[in-house]
Amino acid sequence: PHEIQVGMLKRLRGTPITRHDENWEMNYSRNAPYEILSNRLLDFETVHRMRRFARYWDVFANSGNFVRTIPLLWESGSPFDRFDGFCEWLYQVEQRTHTIPLKMQVTRLFEYLTAELSLAEDRVAAVLLEDYQRGGRRDIPDVLRAWYDRTSDVRKTRQSLPRRQQRHLRE
């Protein structure tokens, strides 16, 4: 229900922000929407890093596809620092910010949370699958298949036992 908007400063023609251009050494894109490229405090690379953060925030956090998974990123750290770390890692792996298919987003989140943050695979897989299927999807992303097959076997075994014995089983 709630979104955090992360965006980049843009200069609109005829707006008063242009009076600060010289003092702040503002450098904007030559093409609309005239986004900031750098200024005296933020170099070109820092602005690009911020732009990647904003884009990935929209794709992963604001999309609603990972409402339970995204909070796993910052369980033991600053939400900004943790998400920024994920963004830097993701960009190194993907070398792009657009057109990352949903199943690849699932894969990359699983890889980062388990390999980079050392979270338990079973826990991450369960939360990711719940998020993935929340939208009515019935398929299972490849990265979650082995985990799903293992837990499916447990559910099938549990269902085949008498009810009294089922109560004693724990996943």
Biotite code that builds the C-alpha atoms (Angstrom):
import biotite.structure as struc

atoms = struc.array([
    struc.Atom([0.000, 0.000, 0.000], chain_id="A", res_id=1, res_name="PRO", atom_name="CA", element="C"),
    struc.Atom([2.849, 2.451, 0.663], chain_id="A", res_id=2, res_name="HIS", atom_name="CA", element="C"),
    struc.Atom([5.704, 3.362, -1.632], chain_id="A", res_id=3, res_name="GLU", atom_name="CA", element="C"),
    struc.Atom([8.856, 5.317, -1.008], chain_id="A", res_id=4, res_name="ILE", atom_name="CA", element="C"),
    struc.Atom([9.639, 7.476, -4.000], chain_id="A", res_id=5, res_name="GLN", atom_name="CA", element="C"),
    struc.Atom([13.327, 7.751, -4.795], chain_id="A", res_id=6, res_name="VAL", atom_name="CA", element="C"),
    struc.Atom([14.068, 9.965, -7.762], chain_id="A", res_id=7, res_name="GLY", atom_name="CA", element="C"),
    struc.Atom([16.641, 12.210, -9.338], chain_id="A", res_id=8, res_name="MET", atom_name="CA", element="C"),
    struc.Atom([16.557, 15.984, -9.574], chain_id="A", res_id=9, res_name="LEU", atom_name="CA", element="C"),
    struc.Atom([15.334, 17.240, -12.945], chain_id="A", res_id=10, res_name="LYS", atom_name="CA", element="C"),
    struc.Atom([15.452, 20.745, -14.370], chain_id="A", res_id=11, res_name="ARG", atom_name="CA", element="C"),
    struc.Atom([12.325, 21.939, -16.089], chain_id="A", res_id=12, res_name="LEU", atom_name="CA", element="C"),
    struc.Atom([12.610, 24.775, -18.597], chain_id="A", res_id=13, res_name="ARG", atom_name="CA", element="C"),
    struc.Atom([11.835, 28.156, -17.105], chain_id="A", res_id=14, res_name="GLY", atom_name="CA", element="C"),
    struc.Atom([11.951, 27.043, -13.466], chain_id="A", res_id=15, res_name="THR", atom_name="CA", element="C"),
    struc.Atom([13.805, 29.037, -10.802], chain_id="A", res_id=16, res_name="PRO", atom_name="CA", element="C"),
    struc.Atom([16.302, 26.244, -10.100], chain_id="A", res_id=17, res_name="ILE", atom_name="CA", element="C"),
    struc.Atom([18.440, 27.552, -12.955], chain_id="A", res_id=18, res_name="THR", atom_name="CA", element="C"),
    struc.Atom([19.519, 30.477, -10.768], chain_id="A", res_id=19, res_name="ARG", atom_name="CA", element="C"),
    struc.Atom([21.603, 27.979, -8.760], chain_id="A", res_id=20, res_name="HIS", atom_name="CA", element="C"),
    struc.Atom([23.294, 26.356, -11.753], chain_id="A", res_id=21, res_name="ASP", atom_name="CA", element="C"),
    struc.Atom([26.488, 28.400, -11.617], chain_id="A", res_id=22, res_name="GLU", atom_name="CA", element="C"),
    struc.Atom([27.022, 28.358, -7.825], chain_id="A", res_id=23, res_name="ASN", atom_name="CA", element="C"),
    struc.Atom([26.399, 24.625, -7.584], chain_id="A", res_id=24, res_name="TRP", atom_name="CA", element="C"),
    struc.Atom([28.136, 23.757, -10.859], chain_id="A", res_id=25, res_name="GLU", atom_name="CA", element="C"),
    struc.Atom([25.013, 21.958, -12.019], chain_id="A", res_id=26, res_name="MET", atom_name="CA", element="C"),
    struc.Atom([25.424, 19.696, -15.027], chain_id="A", res_id=27, res_name="ASN", atom_name="CA", element="C"),
    struc.Atom([22.207, 18.367, -16.587], chain_id="A", res_id=28, res_name="TYR", atom_name="CA", element="C"),
    struc.Atom([21.429, 15.971, -19.389], chain_id="A", res_id=29, res_name="SER", atom_name="CA", element="C"),
    struc.Atom([21.052, 17.784, -22.719], chain_id="A", res_id=30, res_name="ARG", atom_name="CA", element="C"),
    struc.Atom([17.822, 15.876, -23.432], chain_id="A", res_id=31, res_name="ASN", atom_name="CA", element="C"),
    struc.Atom([14.492, 15.944, -21.620], chain_id="A", res_id=32, res_name="ALA", atom_name="CA", element="C"),
    struc.Atom([13.796, 15.216, -18.804], chain_id="A", res_id=33, res_name="PRO", atom_name="CA", element="C"),
    struc.Atom([17.072, 17.101, -18.069], chain_id="A", res_id=34, res_name="TYR", atom_name="CA", element="C"),
    struc.Atom([18.189, 14.960, -15.140], chain_id="A", res_id=35, res_name="GLU", atom_name="CA", element="C"),
    struc.Atom([21.149, 16.048, -13.081], chain_id="A", res_id=36, res_name="ILE", atom_name="CA", element="C"),
    struc.Atom([24.430, 14.428, -14.166], chain_id="A", res_id=37, res_name="LEU", atom_name="CA", element="C"),
    struc.Atom([26.689, 16.016, -11.552], chain_id="A", res_id=38, res_name="SER", atom_name="CA", element="C"),
    struc.Atom([27.215, 19.078, -9.394], chain_id="A", res_id=39, res_name="ASN", atom_name="CA", element="C"),
    struc.Atom([29.929, 20.408, -7.132], chain_id="A", res_id=40, res_name="ARG", atom_name="CA", element="C"),
    struc.Atom([29.062, 17.869, -4.398], chain_id="A", res_id=41, res_name="LEU", atom_name="CA", element="C"),
    struc.Atom([28.096, 14.825, -6.470], chain_id="A", res_id=42, res_name="LEU", atom_name="CA", element="C"),
    struc.Atom([30.337, 13.518, -9.222], chain_id="A", res_id=43, res_name="ASP", atom_name="CA", element="C"),
    struc.Atom([29.036, 11.704, -12.283], chain_id="A", res_id=44, res_name="PHE", atom_name="CA", element="C"),
    struc.Atom([29.603, 8.198, -10.822], chain_id="A", res_id=45, res_name="GLU", atom_name="CA", element="C"),
    struc.Atom([27.823, 9.036, -7.558], chain_id="A", res_id=46, res_name="THR", atom_name="CA", element="C"),
    struc.Atom([24.800, 10.368, -9.445], chain_id="A", res_id=47, res_name="VAL", atom_name="CA", element="C"),
    struc.Atom([24.724, 7.214, -11.594], chain_id="A", res_id=48, res_name="HIS", atom_name="CA", element="C"),
    struc.Atom([24.895, 5.081, -8.480], chain_id="A", res_id=49, res_name="ARG", atom_name="CA", element="C"),
    struc.Atom([21.965, 7.021, -7.014], chain_id="A", res_id=50, res_name="MET", atom_name="CA", element="C"),
    struc.Atom([20.048, 6.584, -10.266], chain_id="A", res_id=51, res_name="ARG", atom_name="CA", element="C"),
    struc.Atom([20.600, 2.803, -10.122], chain_id="A", res_id=52, res_name="ARG", atom_name="CA", element="C"),
    struc.Atom([19.412, 2.780, -6.509], chain_id="A", res_id=53, res_name="PHE", atom_name="CA", element="C"),
    struc.Atom([16.224, 4.650, -7.510], chain_id="A", res_id=54, res_name="ALA", atom_name="CA", element="C"),
    struc.Atom([15.560, 2.300, -10.425], chain_id="A", res_id=55, res_name="ARG", atom_name="CA", element="C"),
    struc.Atom([16.156, -0.886, -8.428], chain_id="A", res_id=56, res_name="TYR", atom_name="CA", element="C"),
    struc.Atom([14.022, 0.481, -5.579], chain_id="A", res_id=57, res_name="TRP", atom_name="CA", element="C"),
    struc.Atom([11.113, 0.826, -8.023], chain_id="A", res_id=58, res_name="ASP", atom_name="CA", element="C"),
    struc.Atom([11.700, -2.628, -9.521], chain_id="A", res_id=59, res_name="VAL", atom_name="CA", element="C"),
    struc.Atom([12.161, -4.553, -6.281], chain_id="A", res_id=60, res_name="PHE", atom_name="CA", element="C"),
    struc.Atom([10.596, -2.579, -3.419], chain_id="A", res_id=61, res_name="ALA", atom_name="CA", element="C"),
    struc.Atom([7.817, -0.486, -4.973], chain_id="A", res_id=62, res_name="ASN", atom_name="CA", element="C"),
    struc.Atom([6.634, -3.139, -7.435], chain_id="A", res_id=63, res_name="SER", atom_name="CA", element="C"),
    struc.Atom([4.792, -5.081, -4.740], chain_id="A", res_id=64, res_name="GLY", atom_name="CA", element="C"),
    struc.Atom([6.362, -8.311, -5.987], chain_id="A", res_id=65, res_name="ASN", atom_name="CA", element="C"),
    struc.Atom([8.617, -8.788, -2.953], chain_id="A", res_id=66, res_name="PHE", atom_name="CA", element="C"),
    struc.Atom([6.736, -7.368, 0.035], chain_id="A", res_id=67, res_name="VAL", atom_name="CA", element="C"),
    struc.Atom([8.003, -10.046, 2.439], chain_id="A", res_id=68, res_name="ARG", atom_name="CA", element="C"),
    struc.Atom([11.402, -10.621, 0.830], chain_id="A", res_id=69, res_name="THR", atom_name="CA", element="C"),
    struc.Atom([12.763, -7.060, 0.715], chain_id="A", res_id=70, res_name="ILE", atom_name="CA", element="C"),
    struc.Atom([12.711, -6.638, 4.534], chain_id="A", res_id=71, res_name="PRO", atom_name="CA", element="C"),
    struc.Atom([15.096, -9.615, 4.752], chain_id="A", res_id=72, res_name="LEU", atom_name="CA", element="C"),
    struc.Atom([17.749, -7.335, 3.256], chain_id="A", res_id=73, res_name="LEU", atom_name="CA", element="C"),
    struc.Atom([17.857, -5.088, 6.290], chain_id="A", res_id=74, res_name="TRP", atom_name="CA", element="C"),
    struc.Atom([17.218, -7.410, 9.194], chain_id="A", res_id=75, res_name="GLU", atom_name="CA", element="C"),
    struc.Atom([20.617, -6.666, 10.677], chain_id="A", res_id=76, res_name="SER", atom_name="CA", element="C"),
    struc.Atom([21.639, -3.330, 9.273], chain_id="A", res_id=77, res_name="GLY", atom_name="CA", element="C"),
    struc.Atom([20.634, 0.032, 7.925], chain_id="A", res_id=78, res_name="SER", atom_name="CA", element="C"),
    struc.Atom([17.874, -0.351, 5.296], chain_id="A", res_id=79, res_name="PRO", atom_name="CA", element="C"),
    struc.Atom([19.598, 2.198, 3.069], chain_id="A", res_id=80, res_name="PHE", atom_name="CA", element="C"),
    struc.Atom([23.056, 0.644, 3.370], chain_id="A", res_id=81, res_name="ASP", atom_name="CA", element="C"),
    struc.Atom([21.739, -2.880, 2.883], chain_id="A", res_id=82, res_name="ARG", atom_name="CA", element="C"),
    struc.Atom([19.666, -1.997, -0.180], chain_id="A", res_id=83, res_name="PHE", atom_name="CA", element="C"),
    struc.Atom([22.545, 0.044, -1.572], chain_id="A", res_id=84, res_name="ASP", atom_name="CA", element="C"),
    struc.Atom([24.813, -2.991, -1.157], chain_id="A", res_id=85, res_name="GLY", atom_name="CA", element="C"),
    struc.Atom([22.274, -5.121, -3.017], chain_id="A", res_id=86, res_name="PHE", atom_name="CA", element="C"),
    struc.Atom([22.101, -2.515, -5.810], chain_id="A", res_id=87, res_name="CYS", atom_name="CA", element="C"),
    struc.Atom([25.867, -2.432, -6.249], chain_id="A", res_id=88, res_name="GLU", atom_name="CA", element="C"),
    struc.Atom([26.085, -6.236, -6.269], chain_id="A", res_id=89, res_name="TRP", atom_name="CA", element="C"),
    struc.Atom([23.150, -6.562, -8.684], chain_id="A", res_id=90, res_name="LEU", atom_name="CA", element="C"),
    struc.Atom([24.597, -4.040, -11.112], chain_id="A", res_id=91, res_name="TYR", atom_name="CA", element="C"),
    struc.Atom([27.949, -5.862, -11.074], chain_id="A", res_id=92, res_name="GLN", atom_name="CA", element="C"),
    struc.Atom([26.164, -9.125, -11.886], chain_id="A", res_id=93, res_name="VAL", atom_name="CA", element="C"),
    struc.Atom([23.551, -7.863, -14.377], chain_id="A", res_id=94, res_name="GLU", atom_name="CA", element="C"),
    struc.Atom([25.224, -4.770, -15.879], chain_id="A", res_id=95, res_name="GLN", atom_name="CA", element="C"),
    struc.Atom([21.766, -3.299, -16.475], chain_id="A", res_id=96, res_name="ARG", atom_name="CA", element="C"),
    struc.Atom([18.918, -1.656, -14.603], chain_id="A", res_id=97, res_name="THR", atom_name="CA", element="C"),
    struc.Atom([16.037, -2.330, -17.000], chain_id="A", res_id=98, res_name="HIS", atom_name="CA", element="C"),
    struc.Atom([14.376, -5.404, -18.499], chain_id="A", res_id=99, res_name="THR", atom_name="CA", element="C"),
    struc.Atom([15.304, -7.839, -15.740], chain_id="A", res_id=100, res_name="ILE", atom_name="CA", element="C"),
    struc.Atom([12.594, -10.526, -15.952], chain_id="A", res_id=101, res_name="PRO", atom_name="CA", element="C"),
    struc.Atom([10.691, -11.363, -12.769], chain_id="A", res_id=102, res_name="LEU", atom_name="CA", element="C"),
    struc.Atom([12.142, -14.876, -12.528], chain_id="A", res_id=103, res_name="LYS", atom_name="CA", element="C"),
    struc.Atom([15.643, -13.416, -12.783], chain_id="A", res_id=104, res_name="MET", atom_name="CA", element="C"),
    struc.Atom([14.751, -10.925, -10.052], chain_id="A", res_id=105, res_name="GLN", atom_name="CA", element="C"),
    struc.Atom([13.775, -13.896, -7.856], chain_id="A", res_id=106, res_name="VAL", atom_name="CA", element="C"),
    struc.Atom([17.052, -15.647, -8.694], chain_id="A", res_id=107, res_name="THR", atom_name="CA", element="C"),
    struc.Atom([19.165, -12.580, -7.943], chain_id="A", res_id=108, res_name="ARG", atom_name="CA", element="C"),
    struc.Atom([17.405, -11.918, -4.636], chain_id="A", res_id=109, res_name="LEU", atom_name="CA", element="C"),
    struc.Atom([17.880, -15.564, -3.624], chain_id="A", res_id=110, res_name="PHE", atom_name="CA", element="C"),
    struc.Atom([21.569, -15.472, -4.572], chain_id="A", res_id=111, res_name="GLU", atom_name="CA", element="C"),
    struc.Atom([22.233, -12.231, -2.743], chain_id="A", res_id=112, res_name="TYR", atom_name="CA", element="C"),
    struc.Atom([20.342, -13.116, 0.423], chain_id="A", res_id=113, res_name="LEU", atom_name="CA", element="C"),
    struc.Atom([21.874, -16.580, 0.735], chain_id="A", res_id=114, res_name="THR", atom_name="CA", element="C"),
    struc.Atom([25.400, -16.131, -0.646], chain_id="A", res_id=115, res_name="ALA", atom_name="CA", element="C"),
    struc.Atom([26.159, -12.516, 0.258], chain_id="A", res_id=116, res_name="GLU", atom_name="CA", element="C"),
    struc.Atom([24.128, -12.094, 3.469], chain_id="A", res_id=117, res_name="LEU", atom_name="CA", element="C"),
    struc.Atom([24.330, -15.763, 4.538], chain_id="A", res_id=118, res_name="SER", atom_name="CA", element="C"),
    struc.Atom([20.615, -16.126, 5.267], chain_id="A", res_id=119, res_name="LEU", atom_name="CA", element="C"),
    struc.Atom([19.216, -19.659, 5.480], chain_id="A", res_id=120, res_name="ALA", atom_name="CA", element="C"),
    struc.Atom([18.220, -20.999, 2.059], chain_id="A", res_id=121, res_name="GLU", atom_name="CA", element="C"),
    struc.Atom([15.020, -22.632, 3.335], chain_id="A", res_id=122, res_name="ASP", atom_name="CA", element="C"),
    struc.Atom([13.811, -19.407, 4.895], chain_id="A", res_id=123, res_name="ARG", atom_name="CA", element="C"),
    struc.Atom([14.665, -17.249, 1.872], chain_id="A", res_id=124, res_name="VAL", atom_name="CA", element="C"),
    struc.Atom([13.114, -19.743, -0.554], chain_id="A", res_id=125, res_name="ALA", atom_name="CA", element="C"),
    struc.Atom([9.880, -19.939, 1.446], chain_id="A", res_id=126, res_name="ALA", atom_name="CA", element="C"),
    struc.Atom([9.479, -16.160, 1.591], chain_id="A", res_id=127, res_name="VAL", atom_name="CA", element="C"),
    struc.Atom([10.406, -15.674, -2.077], chain_id="A", res_id=128, res_name="LEU", atom_name="CA", element="C"),
    struc.Atom([7.973, -18.358, -3.225], chain_id="A", res_id=129, res_name="LEU", atom_name="CA", element="C"),
    struc.Atom([5.186, -16.829, -1.148], chain_id="A", res_id=130, res_name="GLU", atom_name="CA", element="C"),
    struc.Atom([5.888, -13.425, -2.690], chain_id="A", res_id=131, res_name="ASP", atom_name="CA", element="C"),
    struc.Atom([6.165, -14.873, -6.197], chain_id="A", res_id=132, res_name="TYR", atom_name="CA", element="C"),
    struc.Atom([2.877, -16.772, -5.974], chain_id="A", res_id=133, res_name="GLN", atom_name="CA", element="C"),
    struc.Atom([0.986, -13.961, -4.238], chain_id="A", res_id=134, res_name="ARG", atom_name="CA", element="C"),
    struc.Atom([0.029, -12.595, -7.652], chain_id="A", res_id=135, res_name="GLY", atom_name="CA", element="C"),
    struc.Atom([-1.649, -15.864, -8.650], chain_id="A", res_id=136, res_name="GLY", atom_name="CA", element="C"),
    struc.Atom([1.360, -17.404, -10.362], chain_id="A", res_id=137, res_name="ARG", atom_name="CA", element="C"),
    struc.Atom([1.422, -21.193, -10.187], chain_id="A", res_id=138, res_name="ARG", atom_name="CA", element="C"),
    struc.Atom([4.831, -21.884, -11.730], chain_id="A", res_id=139, res_name="ASP", atom_name="CA", element="C"),
    struc.Atom([7.989, -22.237, -9.657], chain_id="A", res_id=140, res_name="ILE", atom_name="CA", element="C"),
    struc.Atom([11.149, -20.286, -10.595], chain_id="A", res_id=141, res_name="PRO", atom_name="CA", element="C"),
    struc.Atom([14.073, -22.638, -11.265], chain_id="A", res_id=142, res_name="ASP", atom_name="CA", element="C"),
    struc.Atom([16.105, -21.296, -8.349], chain_id="A", res_id=143, res_name="VAL", atom_name="CA", element="C"),
    struc.Atom([13.314, -22.373, -5.954], chain_id="A", res_id=144, res_name="LEU", atom_name="CA", element="C"),
    struc.Atom([12.518, -25.711, -7.616], chain_id="A", res_id=145, res_name="ARG", atom_name="CA", element="C"),
    struc.Atom([14.790, -27.934, -5.477], chain_id="A", res_id=146, res_name="ALA", atom_name="CA", element="C"),
    struc.Atom([13.534, -26.350, -2.267], chain_id="A", res_id=147, res_name="TRP", atom_name="CA", element="C"),
    struc.Atom([9.903, -26.636, -3.417], chain_id="A", res_id=148, res_name="TYR", atom_name="CA", element="C"),
    struc.Atom([10.326, -30.292, -4.394], chain_id="A", res_id=149, res_name="ASP", atom_name="CA", element="C"),
    struc.Atom([11.779, -31.110, -0.943], chain_id="A", res_id=150, res_name="ARG", atom_name="CA", element="C"),
    struc.Atom([8.982, -29.373, 0.916], chain_id="A", res_id=151, res_name="THR", atom_name="CA", element="C"),
    struc.Atom([6.392, -30.903, -1.418], chain_id="A", res_id=152, res_name="SER", atom_name="CA", element="C"),
    struc.Atom([7.614, -34.361, -0.451], chain_id="A", res_id=153, res_name="ASP", atom_name="CA", element="C"),
    struc.Atom([7.181, -33.476, 3.233], chain_id="A", res_id=154, res_name="VAL", atom_name="CA", element="C"),
    struc.Atom([3.643, -32.193, 2.592], chain_id="A", res_id=155, res_name="ARG", atom_name="CA", element="C"),
    struc.Atom([2.732, -35.328, 0.620], chain_id="A", res_id=156, res_name="LYS", atom_name="CA", element="C"),
    struc.Atom([4.101, -37.571, 3.371], chain_id="A", res_id=157, res_name="THR", atom_name="CA", element="C"),
    struc.Atom([2.229, -35.613, 5.992], chain_id="A", res_id=158, res_name="ARG", atom_name="CA", element="C"),
    struc.Atom([-1.048, -35.876, 4.067], chain_id="A", res_id=159, res_name="GLN", atom_name="CA", element="C"),
    struc.Atom([-0.707, -39.652, 3.705], chain_id="A", res_id=160, res_name="SER", atom_name="CA", element="C"),
    struc.Atom([-0.367, -40.223, 7.466], chain_id="A", res_id=161, res_name="LEU", atom_name="CA", element="C"),
    struc.Atom([-3.250, -40.508, 9.911], chain_id="A", res_id=162, res_name="PRO", atom_name="CA", element="C"),
    struc.Atom([-4.227, -37.164, 11.416], chain_id="A", res_id=163, res_name="ARG", atom_name="CA", element="C"),
    struc.Atom([-2.869, -38.045, 14.863], chain_id="A", res_id=164, res_name="ARG", atom_name="CA", element="C"),
    struc.Atom([0.592, -38.780, 13.422], chain_id="A", res_id=165, res_name="GLN", atom_name="CA", element="C"),
    struc.Atom([0.507, -35.654, 11.261], chain_id="A", res_id=166, res_name="GLN", atom_name="CA", element="C"),
    struc.Atom([0.323, -33.501, 14.406], chain_id="A", res_id=167, res_name="ARG", atom_name="CA", element="C"),
    struc.Atom([3.693, -34.852, 15.556], chain_id="A", res_id=168, res_name="HIS", atom_name="CA", element="C"),
    struc.Atom([5.557, -34.061, 12.350], chain_id="A", res_id=169, res_name="LEU", atom_name="CA", element="C"),
    struc.Atom([7.508, -30.844, 12.110], chain_id="A", res_id=170, res_name="ARG", atom_name="CA", element="C"),
    struc.Atom([8.899, -29.297, 8.956], chain_id="A", res_id=171, res_name="GLU", atom_name="CA", element="C"),
])
